[in-house]
């Protein structure tokens, strides 16, 4: 499976079941004459419930912060904002400058098209990545720990939840909110930015009895030995162990 890298967000309606971001979601329509007019207004200030994606100092993979205060000072010039309760029109993205708040405590936010977003992300990447690291659009640095194995998770009675995702996927954001609100511990693997993540996703799909070629979008969520293409909270809830 080949997924487009570094495209603008496409947040779909949370009332749909089995949601997934695929190639068709990543390909934007012709940009509107005024992108800002097509996107709902959002406010970015301390206390607002958004997710923030940024490049850490010396790093080349986007990181996620659950609050504005958690974004490092050195990484605040170009920050991707994923609103908590606003549907972002396909092909557009919110990018904020968190370095200096206005008198009312708000930070400036721009609505960017795909091309503008790509350029902003490229400009925000560190100029001199550490040896062995690669850019966000290329192969990823060493992956995060995938957490406990299926066997250890089953023997300990704990849930094993892994979400295979990308940074631009709006449905992945919905899944993150779901896990956070439910207090469900999970491991996230970015199939575009983490070395080995896509391979692990295909391997686990095979273990779960799915044809890896059928995985044409994200998120893909592994729950206790079962693999769920897309985000269906009802099915995920049924696969979780009680407790």
C-alpha atoms as a printed R data frame, in Angstrom:
    type eleno elety resid chain resno       x       y      z
1   ATOM     1    CA   UNK     A     1   0.000   0.000  0.000
2   ATOM     2    CA   UNK     A     2   1.285   3.483 -0.824
3   ATOM     3    CA   UNK     A     3  -0.186   6.419  1.053
4   ATOM     4    CA   UNK     A     4   0.357  10.048  0.062
5   ATOM     5    CA   UNK     A     5   2.693  11.902  2.400
6   ATOM     6    CA   UNK     A     6   2.120  15.341  3.881
7   ATOM     7    CA   UNK     A     7  -1.270  16.237  2.528
8   ATOM     8    CA   UNK     A     8  -3.869  18.468  4.091
9   ATOM     9    CA   UNK     A     9  -6.399  17.219  6.609
10  ATOM    10    CA   UNK     A    10  -9.699  15.599  5.665
11  ATOM    11    CA   UNK     A    11 -11.949  15.352  8.719
12  ATOM    12    CA   UNK     A    12 -15.154  13.403  8.027
13  ATOM    13    CA   UNK     A    13 -18.455  13.294  9.906
14  ATOM    14    CA   UNK     A    14 -18.232  11.348 13.184
15  ATOM    15    CA   UNK     A    15 -21.734   9.970 12.700
16  ATOM    16    CA   UNK     A    16 -20.515   7.567  9.992
17  ATOM    17    CA   UNK     A    17 -19.307   4.088 10.888
18  ATOM    18    CA   UNK     A    18 -16.113   2.379  9.741
19  ATOM    19    CA   UNK     A    19 -14.507   5.662  8.735
20  ATOM    20    CA   UNK     A    20 -11.163   5.700  6.985
21  ATOM    21    CA   UNK     A    21  -8.873   8.158  5.236
22  ATOM    22    CA   UNK     A    22  -7.790   6.804  1.858
23  ATOM    23    CA   UNK     A    23  -6.200   8.001 -1.324
24  ATOM    24    CA   UNK     A    24  -9.423   9.596 -2.455
25  ATOM    25    CA   UNK     A    25  -9.537  11.612  0.770
26  ATOM    26    CA   UNK     A    26  -5.999  12.844  0.315
27  ATOM    27    CA   UNK     A    27  -6.577  14.192 -3.188
28  ATOM    28    CA   UNK     A    28  -8.110  17.661 -2.818
29  ATOM    29    CA   UNK     A    29 -10.461  19.280 -5.242
30  ATOM    30    CA   UNK     A    30  -9.489  22.506 -6.972
31  ATOM    31    CA   UNK     A    31  -8.758  25.082 -4.242
32  ATOM    32    CA   UNK     A    32 -11.404  27.653 -3.548
33  ATOM    33    CA   UNK     A    33 -10.746  31.271 -4.358
34  ATOM    34    CA   UNK     A    34 -10.768  32.061 -0.639
35  ATOM    35    CA   UNK     A    35  -9.721  29.090  1.536
36  ATOM    36    CA   UNK     A    36 -10.515  30.964  4.755
37  ATOM    37    CA   UNK     A    37 -14.113  31.449  3.636
38  ATOM    38    CA   UNK     A    38 -14.544  27.684  3.185
39  ATOM    39    CA   UNK     A    39 -13.292  26.756  6.656
40  ATOM    40    CA   UNK     A    40 -15.144  27.333  9.945
41  ATOM    41    CA   UNK     A    41 -13.460  29.868 12.187
42  ATOM    42    CA   UNK     A    42 -11.549  28.488 15.160
43  ATOM    43    CA   UNK     A    43  -9.956  30.132 18.178
44  ATOM    44    CA   UNK     A    44  -6.510  29.104 19.337
45  ATOM    45    CA   UNK     A    45  -5.644  30.106 22.874
46  ATOM    46    CA   UNK     A    46  -4.780  28.553 26.209
47  ATOM    47    CA   UNK     A    47  -7.505  26.190 27.347
48  ATOM    48    CA   UNK     A    48  -8.966  25.466 23.909
49  ATOM    49    CA   UNK     A    49  -9.351  21.747 23.189
50  ATOM    50    CA   UNK     A    50  -7.320  21.089 20.057
51  ATOM    51    CA   UNK     A    51  -4.526  18.741 19.028
52  ATOM    52    CA   UNK     A    52  -1.251  20.331 17.945
53  ATOM    53    CA   UNK     A    53   1.322  18.826 15.545
54  ATOM    54    CA   UNK     A    54   4.834  20.274 15.499
55  ATOM    55    CA   UNK     A    55   8.472  19.526 14.703
56  ATOM    56    CA   UNK     A    56  10.575  19.112 17.873
57  ATOM    57    CA   UNK     A    57  13.974  20.761 18.026
58  ATOM    58    CA   UNK     A    58  16.461  18.543 16.191
59  ATOM    59    CA   UNK     A    59  13.753  16.132 15.043
60  ATOM    60    CA   UNK     A    60  12.262  15.408 11.636
61  ATOM    61    CA   UNK     A    61   9.018  13.628 12.587
62  ATOM    62    CA   UNK     A    62   5.923  15.549 13.614
63  ATOM    63    CA   UNK     A    63   4.968  15.204 17.283
64  ATOM    64    CA   UNK     A    64   1.543  15.627 18.864
65  ATOM    65    CA   UNK     A    65   0.619  17.766 21.869
66  ATOM    66    CA   UNK     A    66  -2.772  17.610 23.556
67  ATOM    67    CA   UNK     A    67  -2.635  21.221 24.695
68  ATOM    68    CA   UNK     A    68  -1.120  24.482 23.536
69  ATOM    69    CA   UNK     A    69   1.041  24.645 26.649
70  ATOM    70    CA   UNK     A    70   2.702  21.338 25.733
71  ATOM    71    CA   UNK     A    71   4.123  22.668 22.445
72  ATOM    72    CA   UNK     A    72   7.827  23.444 23.038
73  ATOM    73    CA   UNK     A    73   8.826  27.094 22.758
74  ATOM    74    CA   UNK     A    74  11.357  26.331 20.006
75  ATOM    75    CA   UNK     A    75   8.683  24.631 17.873
76  ATOM    76    CA   UNK     A    76   5.892  27.221 17.980
77  ATOM    77    CA   UNK     A    77   6.372  29.140 14.759
78  ATOM    78    CA   UNK     A    78   4.501  26.684 12.505
79  ATOM    79    CA   UNK     A    79   2.033  24.394 14.266
80  ATOM    80    CA   UNK     A    80  -0.669  22.299 12.641
81  ATOM    81    CA   UNK     A    81  -3.902  22.662 14.626
82  ATOM    82    CA   UNK     A    82  -6.464  19.846 14.547
83  ATOM    83    CA   UNK     A    83  -9.699  21.289 15.979
84  ATOM    84    CA   UNK     A    84 -11.552  19.294 18.580
85  ATOM    85    CA   UNK     A    85 -15.096  19.923 17.354
86  ATOM    86    CA   UNK     A    86 -14.828  21.474 13.878
87  ATOM    87    CA   UNK     A    87 -14.975  19.595 10.596
88  ATOM    88    CA   UNK     A    88 -12.126  20.829  8.413
89  ATOM    89    CA   UNK     A    89 -13.030  21.021  4.705
90  ATOM    90    CA   UNK     A    90 -10.988  18.534  2.606
91  ATOM    91    CA   UNK     A    91  -7.861  20.057  1.126
92  ATOM    92    CA   UNK     A    92  -7.459  22.715  3.831
93  ATOM    93    CA   UNK     A    93  -5.549  22.904  7.112
94  ATOM    94    CA   UNK     A    94  -5.237  25.226 10.102
95  ATOM    95    CA   UNK     A    95  -1.697  26.389 10.871
96  ATOM    96    CA   UNK     A    96  -0.981  28.606 13.870
97  ATOM    97    CA   UNK     A    97   1.924  30.736 15.059
98  ATOM    98    CA   UNK     A    98   2.094  30.192 18.822
99  ATOM    99    CA   UNK     A    99   5.036  32.466 19.563
100 ATOM   100    CA   UNK     A   100   3.127  35.588 20.599
101 ATOM   101    CA   UNK     A   101  -0.477  35.894 21.755
102 ATOM   102    CA   UNK     A   102  -2.632  38.922 20.997
103 ATOM   103    CA   UNK     A   103  -4.039  41.113 23.754
104 ATOM   104    CA   UNK     A   104  -7.084  38.837 24.064
105 ATOM   105    CA   UNK     A   105  -4.894  35.748 24.467
106 ATOM   106    CA   UNK     A   106  -5.529  34.331 20.991
107 ATOM   107    CA   UNK     A   107  -2.853  33.249 18.533
108 ATOM   108    CA   UNK     A   108  -2.892  33.942 14.775
109 ATOM   109    CA   UNK     A   109  -4.252  31.093 12.633
110 ATOM   110    CA   UNK     A   110  -4.084  30.722  8.861
111 ATOM   111    CA   UNK     A   111  -6.177  28.458  6.651
112 ATOM   112    CA   UNK     A   112  -3.882  26.895  4.049
113 ATOM   113    CA   UNK     A   113  -4.465  24.925  0.883
114 ATOM   114    CA   UNK     A   114  -2.591  21.673  0.276
115 ATOM   115    CA   UNK     A   115   0.262  23.357 -1.594
116 ATOM   116    CA   UNK     A   116   0.626  26.090  1.013
117 ATOM   117    CA   UNK     A   117   0.516  23.518  3.798
118 ATOM   118    CA   UNK     A   118   3.202  21.388  2.145
119 ATOM   119    CA   UNK     A   119   5.430  24.446  1.808
120 ATOM   120    CA   UNK     A   120   4.876  25.485  5.425
121 ATOM   121    CA   UNK     A   121   5.690  21.998  6.718
122 ATOM   122    CA   UNK     A   122   8.815  21.812  4.564
123 ATOM   123    CA   UNK     A   123   9.968  25.202  5.861
124 ATOM   124    CA   UNK     A   124   9.322  24.161  9.470
125 ATOM   125    CA   UNK     A   125  11.536  21.079  9.273
126 ATOM   126    CA   UNK     A   126  14.912  21.391 10.987
127 ATOM   127    CA   UNK     A   127  17.615  22.468  8.540
128 ATOM   128    CA   UNK     A   128  20.199  20.023  9.865
129 ATOM   129    CA   UNK     A   129  18.620  16.717 10.898
130 ATOM   130    CA   UNK     A   130  20.735  14.441 13.077
131 ATOM   131    CA   UNK     A   131  22.814  11.741 11.375
132 ATOM   132    CA   UNK     A   132  20.735   8.802 10.208
133 ATOM   133    CA   UNK     A   133  17.460  10.745 10.327
134 ATOM   134    CA   UNK     A   134  15.414  11.566  7.253
135 ATOM   135    CA   UNK     A   135  12.846  14.180  6.304
136 ATOM   136    CA   UNK     A   136   9.161  13.884  7.152
137 ATOM   137    CA   UNK     A   137   8.356  13.067  3.530
138 ATOM   138    CA   UNK     A   138  10.884  10.248  3.306
139 ATOM   139    CA   UNK     A   139  11.581   7.150  5.308
140 ATOM   140    CA   UNK     A   140  11.143   7.558  9.001
141 ATOM   141    CA   UNK     A   141  13.548   7.373 11.897
142 ATOM   142    CA   UNK     A   142  13.505   4.428 14.263
143 ATOM   143    CA   UNK     A   143   9.969   3.506 15.273
144 ATOM   144    CA   UNK     A   144   8.461   3.893 18.687
145 ATOM   145    CA   UNK     A   145   8.106   0.775 20.739
146 ATOM   146    CA   UNK     A   146   5.084  -1.184 19.545
147 ATOM   147    CA   UNK     A   147   4.217  -2.052 23.128
148 ATOM   148    CA   UNK     A   148   3.573  -5.500 24.545
149 ATOM   149    CA   UNK     A   149   3.252  -8.481 22.263
150 ATOM   150    CA   UNK     A   150  -0.104 -10.162 21.682
151 ATOM   151    CA   UNK     A   151   0.899 -13.051 23.921
152 ATOM   152    CA   UNK     A   152   1.986 -10.858 26.843
153 ATOM   153    CA   UNK     A   153  -1.088  -8.638 26.515
154 ATOM   154    CA   UNK     A   154  -3.400 -11.641 26.550
155 ATOM   155    CA   UNK     A   155  -1.646 -13.295 29.472
156 ATOM   156    CA   UNK     A   156  -1.752 -10.095 31.545
157 ATOM   157    CA   UNK     A   157  -5.430  -9.537 30.837
158 ATOM   158    CA   UNK     A   158  -4.770  -6.114 29.341
159 ATOM   159    CA   UNK     A   159  -6.040  -4.789 26.047
160 ATOM   160    CA   UNK     A   160  -3.581  -4.565 23.194
161 ATOM   161    CA   UNK     A   161  -4.585  -1.648 20.989
162 ATOM   162    CA   UNK     A   162  -2.438  -0.345 18.130
163 ATOM   163    CA   UNK     A   163  -3.578   2.360 15.736
164 ATOM   164    CA   UNK     A   164  -1.801   2.628 12.381
165 ATOM   165    CA   UNK     A   165  -2.237   6.207 11.225
166 ATOM   166    CA   UNK     A   166  -0.838   9.258  9.427
167 ATOM   167    CA   UNK     A   167  -0.396  12.822 10.659
168 ATOM   168    CA   UNK     A   168  -2.850  14.275  8.130
169 ATOM   169    CA   UNK     A   169  -5.763  11.882  8.661
170 ATOM   170    CA   UNK     A   170  -8.819  13.508 10.217
171 ATOM   171    CA   UNK     A   171 -10.465  10.185 11.038
172 ATOM   172    CA   UNK     A   172  -7.347   9.220 12.982
173 ATOM   173    CA   UNK     A   173  -7.961  12.343 15.065
174 ATOM   174    CA   UNK     A   174 -11.466  11.142 15.822
175 ATOM   175    CA   UNK     A   175 -10.054   7.789 16.936
176 ATOM   176    CA   UNK     A   176  -7.513   9.536 19.184
177 ATOM   177    CA   UNK     A   177 -10.340  11.476 20.849
178 ATOM   178    CA   UNK     A   178 -12.296   8.262 21.346
179 ATOM   179    CA   UNK     A   179  -9.379   6.479 23.038
180 ATOM   180    CA   UNK     A   180  -8.602   9.518 25.188
181 ATOM   181    CA   UNK     A   181 -12.209  10.033 26.286
182 ATOM   182    CA   UNK     A   182 -12.628   6.329 27.080
183 ATOM   183    CA   UNK     A   183  -9.303   6.120 28.912
184 ATOM   184    CA   UNK     A   184  -8.088   3.375 26.578
185 ATOM   185    CA   UNK     A   185  -4.310   2.931 26.444
186 ATOM   186    CA   UNK     A   186  -3.029   2.459 22.905
187 ATOM   187    CA   UNK     A   187   0.107   2.641 20.786
188 ATOM   188    CA   UNK     A   188   0.122   4.741 17.629
189 ATOM   189    CA   UNK     A   189   2.280   3.874 14.616
190 ATOM   190    CA   UNK     A   190   2.573   6.381 11.772
191 ATOM   191    CA   UNK     A   191   2.826   4.366  8.550
192 ATOM   192    CA   UNK     A   192   4.433   7.281  6.700
193 ATOM   193    CA   UNK     A   193   6.932   8.476  9.286
194 ATOM   194    CA   UNK     A   194   7.977   5.376 11.231
195 ATOM   195    CA   UNK     A   195  10.279   2.759  9.792
196 ATOM   196    CA   UNK     A   196   8.636  -0.638  9.871
197 ATOM   197    CA   UNK     A   197   5.153   0.617 10.790
198 ATOM   198    CA   UNK     A   198   3.584  -0.182  7.411
199 ATOM   199    CA   UNK     A   199   5.223  -3.606  7.401
200 ATOM   200    CA   UNK     A   200   3.907  -4.315 10.894
201 ATOM   201    CA   UNK     A   201   0.419  -3.254  9.820
202 ATOM   202    CA   UNK     A   202   0.467  -5.685  6.893
203 ATOM   203    CA   UNK     A   203   1.860  -8.477  9.084
204 ATOM   204    CA   UNK     A   204  -0.828  -8.021 11.725
205 ATOM   205    CA   UNK     A   205  -3.509  -7.896  9.030
206 ATOM   206    CA   UNK     A   206  -2.345 -11.301  7.815
207 ATOM   207    CA   UNK     A   207  -2.389 -12.638 11.377
208 ATOM   208    CA   UNK     A   208  -5.971 -11.390 11.732
209 ATOM   209    CA   UNK     A   209  -7.023 -13.092  8.488
210 ATOM   210    CA   UNK     A   210  -7.201  -9.972  6.334
211 ATOM   211    CA   UNK     A   211  -5.619  -9.496  2.923
212 ATOM   212    CA   UNK     A   212  -3.069  -6.668  3.409
213 ATOM   213    CA   UNK     A   213  -3.910  -5.443 -0.095
214 ATOM   214    CA   UNK     A   214  -7.371  -4.518  1.171
215 ATOM   215    CA   UNK     A   215  -5.899  -1.892  3.500
216 ATOM   216    CA   UNK     A   216  -6.217   1.189  1.307
217 ATOM   217    CA   UNK     A   217  -6.519   3.868  3.974
218 ATOM   218    CA   UNK     A   218  -6.027   4.785  7.619
219 ATOM   219    CA   UNK     A   219  -6.660   4.378 10.447
220 ATOM   220    CA   UNK     A   220  -6.238   0.637 10.730
221 ATOM   221    CA   UNK     A   221  -6.749  -0.446 14.318
222 ATOM   222    CA   UNK     A   222  -5.557  -3.670 15.945
223 ATOM   223    CA   UNK     A   223  -7.499  -4.722 19.053
224 ATOM   224    CA   UNK     A   224  -6.608  -7.937 20.869
225 ATOM   225    CA   UNK     A   225  -5.807  -9.904 17.731
226 ATOM   226    CA   UNK     A   226  -8.521  -8.387 15.549
227 ATOM   227    CA   UNK     A   227  -7.855  -5.848 12.816
228 ATOM   228    CA   UNK     A   228 -10.328  -3.085 11.981
229 ATOM   229    CA   UNK     A   229  -9.838  -1.049  8.773
230 ATOM   230    CA   UNK     A   230 -11.262   2.402  9.467
231 ATOM   231    CA   UNK     A   231 -12.706   3.652 12.727
232 ATOM   232    CA   UNK     A   232 -15.851   1.952 14.009
233 ATOM   233    CA   UNK     A   233 -16.223   2.645 17.756
234 ATOM   234    CA   UNK     A   234 -18.977   0.028 18.122
235 ATOM   235    CA   UNK     A   235 -16.810  -2.777 16.779
236 ATOM   236    CA   UNK     A   236 -13.766  -1.607 18.715
237 ATOM   237    CA   UNK     A   237 -15.811  -1.485 21.920
238 ATOM   238    CA   UNK     A   238 -16.934  -5.086 21.384
239 ATOM   239    CA   UNK     A   239 -13.320  -6.230 20.879
240 ATOM   240    CA   UNK     A   240 -12.058  -4.636 24.095
241 ATOM   241    CA   UNK     A   241 -11.781  -6.677 27.254
242 ATOM   242    CA   UNK     A   242 -14.012  -5.546 30.136
243 ATOM   243    CA   UNK     A   243 -12.464  -3.937 33.123
